[in-house]
Amino acid sequence: MEWRSYPDESNVEEIKRIVEKYFRVYETRAEDLMAFFIDLPPDEEILRQKFDFLREDLKKRNLIPFLREKNGEYVIIVAYKPPVKGRPPWINIVLFVVTIITTMLSGALLFLGENESLMKIFEMEKLLNGLIFFSAPLLAILGIHELGHYFTSKKHGVAASLPFFIPIPPNPFLPLGTMGAVISMREPIPDRRTLLDIGVAGPIAGFLVSIPVLIIGLSMSSLIEISKIPEGVPMLGDNLFIMILSTLMFKVPQGYTISLHPTAFAGWVGLLVTAINLLPAGQLDGGHVARAVLREKHRYASFATIIFLAALTFLGIGNWLFLLLLLVFLIGTEHPPALNEYISLDTKRKLLALAALLIFILSFTPMPISAK
């Protein structure tokens, strides 16, 4: 996101008058950026309301305020933000339709018999099975996850894009058809409470949808004798939530395991995506939560996440090398602060942060895939 000083410095007095509608300004500096040194209201709620009013007032002029502390003084820095041109909605629609097709074909692959040709996936019965029993539940989890972020952003007055689904070609080695979905935040987050709300909304929404998907999927699953599974066949790892559900729904005899129905597999994938998103690193959902809770100390959570994944990979518990490379070279370990970090988290937000931690513990699979 591009920031620069307001292009017409002659308007400093005009901007100052806007800031003074909400805060007492005792010093003004206009160098690279406009800085207004202020007295903070003694009450946090009043501060939050006044800053939100100021943010909305300046947004009309393509300006963004940052509340920061410098040597014990509080300053509102005002920067110019060029208008963000959102992509046309047809791109979201096209990507969604393509993802329905790729996940439907991936689901059809899951219904393919042991000796059946790959071309059989184009049979109407297999396509319908792939659509109903795999594509629909998987996209419901991923889509509602992203819509949780989207509607929470809208509730807080933060501009965000509709979800962009990421299709991938169907293949028998990774029969998913998608790499998930993302939304794009088009303006910075106002405060820590909003940051936490937006960060947890997606994982909580996706997790709640995963529960009925897994229950339905496990009810259609069957037991299989481990000795009859061919050598080299990929085996899915367990997470704590599926272990609990399986224990309640099955009595698995010694030497047997559960052969997941494609709907249960969709739920398993949904939980894996939820857990990865909740890793407290960079600008993942968990990174939003970490920044909201820990402020500038969030980077220690990012470093701990990298060490944790590296240890799992080094010990052979799971291969997390690809995600590690993404975190180090693409996603990064830093997370920008909210515009106003001087609003503490209330009890509700602290409970939401604990809920996010619990969902991560229930959903995380240390070794997602292994060979028999």
C-alpha positions as CSV (number, residue, x, y, z in Angstrom):
1,M,0.0,0.0,0.0
2,E,1.5,3.3,-1.1
3,W,1.8,6.2,1.4
4,R,3.2,9.7,0.8
5,S,2.8,13.2,2.2
6,Y,-0.2,15.2,1.2
7,P,0.6,16.7,-2.2
8,D,-0.5,20.3,-1.4
9,E,1.3,21.5,1.7
10,S,-0.8,24.7,1.7
11,N,-3.7,22.5,3.1
12,V,-1.9,21.8,6.4
13,E,-4.1,24.4,8.2
14,E,-7.2,22.8,6.7
15,I,-6.1,19.4,7.9
16,K,-5.2,20.8,11.3
17,R,-8.7,22.2,11.7
18,I,-10.2,18.7,11.0
19,V,-7.9,17.1,13.6
20,E,-8.8,19.9,16.1
21,K,-12.5,18.9,15.8
22,Y,-11.6,15.8,17.8
23,F,-8.3,16.4,19.6
24,R,-6.4,19.3,21.2
25,V,-3.4,20.0,19.0
26,Y,-0.5,21.8,20.7
27,E,2.1,21.5,18.0
28,T,2.2,21.0,14.2
29,R,5.0,19.8,12.0
30,A,4.8,19.5,8.3
31,E,8.0,18.0,6.8
32,D,7.7,14.7,4.9
33,L,4.4,14.0,6.6
34,M,2.0,16.1,8.5
35,A,2.3,15.6,12.3
36,F,0.0,16.9,14.9
37,F,1.0,16.5,18.5
38,I,-2.1,16.0,20.7
39,D,-3.3,15.4,24.2
40,L,-5.0,12.0,24.5
41,P,-8.4,11.8,26.1
42,P,-8.2,10.0,29.5
43,D,-10.9,7.5,28.5
44,E,-10.1,4.8,26.0
45,E,-13.6,4.6,24.7
46,I,-13.7,8.3,24.0
47,L,-10.3,8.0,22.3
48,R,-11.6,5.2,20.1
49,Q,-14.7,7.1,19.1
50,K,-12.9,10.3,18.3
51,F,-10.2,8.5,16.3
52,D,-12.9,6.7,14.3
53,F,-14.7,10.0,13.5
54,L,-11.4,11.5,12.5
55,R,-10.5,8.5,10.3
56,E,-13.9,8.7,8.5
57,D,-13.6,12.5,8.1
58,L,-10.1,12.2,6.5
59,K,-11.0,9.2,4.4
60,K,-13.2,11.5,2.3
61,R,-10.0,13.4,1.3
62,N,-8.0,10.3,0.7
63,L,-6.1,10.8,3.9
64,I,-5.2,8.3,6.6
65,P,-4.3,9.2,10.3
66,F,-1.8,7.2,12.3
67,L,-1.7,7.6,16.1
68,R,1.9,7.1,17.3
69,E,4.0,7.8,20.4
70,K,7.3,9.7,20.1
71,N,9.4,10.3,23.2
72,G,6.5,10.2,25.5
73,E,4.3,12.5,23.3
74,Y,1.4,11.4,21.2
75,V,1.2,12.4,17.6
76,I,-1.3,12.0,14.8
77,I,0.5,11.6,11.5
78,V,-1.5,12.2,8.4
79,A,-0.6,10.6,5.1
80,Y,-2.0,10.7,1.6
81,K,-3.4,7.3,0.4
82,P,-4.1,7.1,-3.4
83,P,-7.5,5.7,-4.1
84,V,-7.4,1.9,-4.5
85,K,-9.0,0.7,-7.7
86,G,-10.6,-2.7,-7.0
87,R,-10.7,-5.4,-9.5
88,P,-14.1,-5.9,-11.3
89,P,-16.4,-8.5,-9.6
90,W,-16.4,-10.7,-12.8
91,I,-12.8,-11.8,-11.9
92,N,-14.1,-13.1,-8.5
93,I,-17.0,-14.9,-10.3
94,V,-14.8,-16.4,-13.0
95,L,-12.3,-17.7,-10.4
96,F,-15.1,-19.1,-8.3
97,V,-16.7,-20.9,-11.3
98,V,-13.3,-22.3,-12.4
99,T,-12.7,-23.5,-8.8
100,I,-16.1,-25.3,-8.7
101,I,-15.0,-27.2,-11.9
102,T,-11.5,-28.1,-10.6
103,T,-12.8,-29.2,-7.2
104,M,-15.6,-31.1,-8.8
105,L,-13.1,-33.0,-11.1
106,S,-10.9,-33.6,-8.0
107,G,-13.9,-35.0,-6.2
108,A,-14.6,-37.2,-9.2
109,L,-11.1,-38.6,-8.9
110,L,-11.8,-39.6,-5.3
111,F,-14.8,-41.7,-6.5
112,L,-12.6,-43.4,-9.2
113,G,-12.3,-47.2,-8.7
114,E,-8.9,-48.9,-8.3
115,N,-8.6,-50.1,-11.9
116,E,-10.8,-47.5,-13.6
117,S,-9.4,-45.2,-16.3
118,L,-8.8,-41.5,-15.5
119,M,-11.3,-40.6,-18.3
120,K,-14.1,-42.1,-16.2
121,I,-14.1,-38.9,-14.1
122,F,-16.0,-37.3,-16.9
123,E,-19.0,-39.6,-16.4
124,M,-22.0,-37.8,-15.1
125,E,-22.4,-39.9,-12.0
126,K,-18.8,-39.3,-10.9
127,L,-19.1,-35.5,-11.7
128,L,-22.2,-35.2,-9.6
129,N,-20.7,-37.2,-6.8
130,G,-17.6,-35.0,-7.0
131,L,-19.7,-31.8,-6.9
132,I,-22.1,-32.8,-4.1
133,F,-19.8,-34.8,-1.8
134,F,-16.5,-33.0,-2.2
135,S,-16.6,-29.6,-4.1
136,A,-19.7,-28.2,-2.3
137,P,-18.6,-29.0,1.3
138,L,-15.0,-27.9,0.7
139,L,-15.9,-24.6,-1.0
140,A,-18.5,-24.0,1.8
141,I,-15.7,-24.2,4.4
142,L,-13.3,-22.1,2.4
143,G,-15.9,-19.6,1.2
144,I,-17.5,-19.0,4.5
145,H,-14.1,-18.6,6.1
146,E,-13.3,-15.7,3.7
147,L,-16.8,-14.3,4.0
148,G,-16.3,-14.1,7.7
149,H,-13.3,-11.8,7.1
150,Y,-15.3,-9.8,4.5
151,F,-18.4,-9.1,6.5
152,T,-16.5,-8.4,9.7
153,S,-14.4,-5.9,7.7
154,K,-17.6,-4.3,6.3
155,K,-19.0,-4.1,9.8
156,H,-16.0,-2.1,11.0
157,G,-16.0,0.1,8.0
158,V,-12.8,-1.3,6.5
159,A,-12.8,-1.7,2.7
160,A,-12.1,-5.3,1.5
161,S,-12.5,-7.2,-1.7
162,L,-14.8,-10.2,-2.3
163,P,-13.0,-13.6,-2.0
164,F,-10.6,-14.6,-4.7
165,F,-10.7,-18.4,-5.1
166,I,-7.4,-20.0,-6.3
167,P,-8.0,-23.0,-8.6
168,I,-5.4,-25.6,-9.4
169,P,-5.6,-28.4,-12.0
170,P,-7.1,-31.7,-10.6
171,N,-4.6,-34.4,-10.3
172,P,-4.4,-37.8,-8.5
173,F,-1.4,-36.8,-6.4
174,L,-3.1,-33.8,-4.8
175,P,-6.9,-34.2,-5.5
176,L,-8.0,-30.8,-4.1
177,G,-8.6,-28.6,-7.1
178,T,-7.9,-25.4,-5.1
179,M,-5.3,-23.7,-3.0
180,G,-8.0,-21.9,-1.0
181,A,-9.3,-18.4,-1.2
182,V,-8.1,-14.9,-0.1
183,I,-9.6,-11.4,0.3
184,S,-7.7,-8.2,-0.2
185,M,-7.7,-5.5,2.5
186,R,-8.0,-2.1,0.7
187,E,-7.2,0.1,3.7
188,P,-5.4,-0.2,7.0
189,I,-7.0,-1.6,10.2
190,P,-8.2,1.2,12.6
191,D,-7.3,-0.4,15.9
192,R,-6.4,-3.6,17.8
193,R,-10.0,-4.7,18.5
194,T,-10.9,-4.5,14.8
195,L,-7.7,-6.3,13.8
196,L,-8.5,-9.2,16.2
197,D,-12.2,-9.3,15.1
198,I,-11.2,-9.5,11.4
199,G,-8.4,-12.0,12.1
200,V,-10.5,-14.5,14.1
201,A,-13.8,-14.2,12.1
202,G,-12.6,-16.4,9.2
203,P,-11.2,-19.3,11.2
204,I,-14.1,-19.4,13.5
205,A,-16.6,-19.3,10.7
206,G,-14.7,-22.0,8.7
207,F,-14.3,-24.2,11.8
208,L,-18.0,-24.0,12.5
209,V,-18.8,-25.2,9.0
210,S,-16.2,-27.9,9.2
211,I,-18.0,-29.5,12.2
212,P,-21.2,-30.7,10.3
213,V,-19.1,-31.5,7.2
214,L,-16.9,-33.8,9.2
215,I,-19.8,-35.4,11.1
216,I,-21.7,-36.1,7.8
217,G,-18.5,-37.3,6.1
218,L,-17.5,-39.6,9.0
219,S,-21.0,-41.1,9.1
220,M,-20.4,-42.1,5.4
221,S,-16.9,-43.4,6.0
222,S,-15.9,-47.0,6.5
223,L,-13.3,-49.1,8.3
224,I,-10.4,-50.6,6.4
225,E,-7.9,-53.2,7.5
226,I,-4.5,-51.6,7.6
227,S,-2.8,-54.7,6.2
228,K,-4.9,-54.5,3.1
229,I,-3.7,-50.9,2.3
230,P,-1.0,-51.2,-0.5
231,E,2.5,-50.1,0.3
232,G,3.3,-46.5,-0.5
233,V,-0.3,-45.3,-0.4
234,P,-0.5,-41.8,1.2
235,M,-2.0,-41.8,4.7
236,L,-3.7,-38.7,6.1
237,G,-2.6,-37.6,9.5
238,D,-4.9,-37.1,12.5
239,N,-5.7,-33.9,14.3
240,L,-7.1,-33.7,17.7
241,F,-10.7,-32.7,16.6
242,I,-11.0,-35.6,14.1
243,M,-9.6,-38.0,16.7
244,I,-12.3,-36.9,19.2
245,L,-15.1,-37.2,16.6
246,S,-13.8,-40.6,15.4
247,T,-13.7,-42.0,18.9
248,L,-17.3,-40.8,19.5
249,M,-18.6,-42.2,16.2
250,F,-16.5,-45.4,15.6
251,K,-15.2,-48.3,17.6
252,V,-12.1,-49.0,15.6
253,P,-10.8,-52.5,16.1
254,Q,-7.1,-53.2,16.5
255,G,-5.4,-53.4,13.0
256,Y,-8.1,-51.2,11.4
257,T,-8.3,-47.5,10.4
258,I,-10.9,-45.2,9.0
259,S,-11.1,-44.8,5.2
260,L,-12.4,-41.3,4.9
261,H,-15.4,-40.6,2.6
262,P,-14.6,-37.6,0.2
263,T,-16.9,-35.4,2.3
264,A,-14.9,-36.2,5.4
265,F,-11.7,-35.6,3.4
266,A,-13.2,-32.1,2.5
267,G,-13.6,-31.5,6.2
268,W,-10.1,-32.7,6.9
269,V,-8.7,-30.2,4.3
270,G,-10.8,-27.4,5.8
271,L,-9.3,-28.0,9.2
272,L,-5.8,-28.1,7.8
273,V,-6.4,-24.8,6.0
274,T,-7.8,-23.3,9.2
275,A,-4.8,-24.5,11.3
276,I,-2.3,-23.1,8.8
277,N,-4.1,-19.8,8.7
278,L,-4.0,-19.6,12.5
279,L,-0.2,-19.9,12.7
280,P,0.8,-16.7,14.5
281,A,3.1,-15.5,11.8
282,G,3.3,-12.5,9.4
283,Q,-0.1,-11.5,8.0
284,L,-1.8,-14.9,8.3
285,D,-5.0,-14.9,10.4
286,G,-3.0,-16.0,13.4
287,G,-0.6,-13.2,12.7
288,H,-3.5,-10.7,12.9
289,V,-4.4,-12.2,16.3
290,A,-0.7,-12.1,17.5
291,R,-0.3,-8.5,16.4
292,A,-3.6,-7.5,18.2
293,V,-2.6,-9.3,21.4
294,L,1.2,-8.8,21.6
295,R,1.6,-5.5,19.6
296,E,5.3,-5.1,18.6
297,K,6.2,-8.4,20.4
298,H,4.3,-10.3,17.7
299,R,7.5,-10.9,15.8
300,Y,8.6,-13.3,18.6
301,A,5.5,-15.4,17.8
302,S,6.5,-15.4,14.1
303,F,10.0,-16.5,14.9
304,A,8.7,-19.2,17.3
305,T,6.4,-20.4,14.5
306,I,9.3,-20.8,12.1
307,I,11.3,-22.7,14.7
308,F,8.3,-24.9,15.4
309,L,7.7,-25.8,11.8
310,A,11.5,-26.3,11.2
311,A,11.7,-28.6,14.2
312,L,8.7,-30.7,12.9
313,T,10.4,-31.0,9.5
314,F,13.9,-31.8,10.9
315,L,12.5,-34.5,13.2
316,G,10.6,-36.1,10.3
317,I,7.2,-35.5,12.0
318,G,6.0,-33.6,8.9
319,N,7.4,-31.9,5.9
320,W,6.6,-28.2,6.3
321,L,9.5,-27.0,4.1
322,F,7.3,-25.3,1.5
323,L,5.3,-23.3,4.1
324,L,8.6,-22.4,5.8
325,L,9.9,-20.9,2.5
326,L,6.6,-19.0,2.1
327,L,6.9,-17.6,5.6
328,V,10.5,-16.6,5.3
329,F,10.6,-15.2,1.7
330,L,7.0,-14.3,0.8
331,I,4.6,-13.8,3.8
332,G,7.4,-12.5,6.1
333,T,7.4,-12.3,9.9
334,E,6.3,-8.7,10.3
335,H,2.8,-7.3,10.6
336,P,2.0,-3.6,10.3
337,P,0.5,-2.0,13.4
338,A,-3.1,-0.8,13.4
339,L,-3.7,3.0,12.9
340,N,-4.4,3.3,16.6
341,E,-2.7,0.8,18.9
342,Y,-3.5,2.6,22.1
343,I,-6.8,0.8,22.6
344,S,-6.6,-2.2,24.8
345,L,-8.4,-5.5,24.2
346,D,-11.6,-6.0,26.2
347,T,-12.7,-9.3,27.8
348,K,-14.7,-10.3,24.7
349,R,-11.6,-10.0,22.4
350,K,-9.4,-11.8,24.9
351,L,-11.9,-14.7,24.8
352,L,-12.0,-14.6,21.0
353,A,-8.2,-14.9,21.0
354,L,-8.4,-17.9,23.3
355,A,-11.0,-19.4,21.0
356,A,-8.6,-19.0,18.1
357,L,-5.9,-20.8,20.1
358,L,-8.3,-23.6,20.9
359,I,-9.3,-24.0,17.3
360,F,-5.6,-24.1,16.3
361,I,-4.9,-26.8,18.8
362,L,-7.9,-28.9,17.7
363,S,-7.2,-28.4,14.0
364,F,-3.4,-28.6,13.6
365,T,-2.1,-31.8,12.0
366,P,1.6,-32.2,12.7
367,M,2.1,-34.8,9.9
368,P,-0.6,-34.1,7.3
369,I,0.5,-36.9,4.9
370,S,2.7,-40.0,5.3
371,A,3.3,-43.2,3.4
372,K,2.2,-46.6,4.7
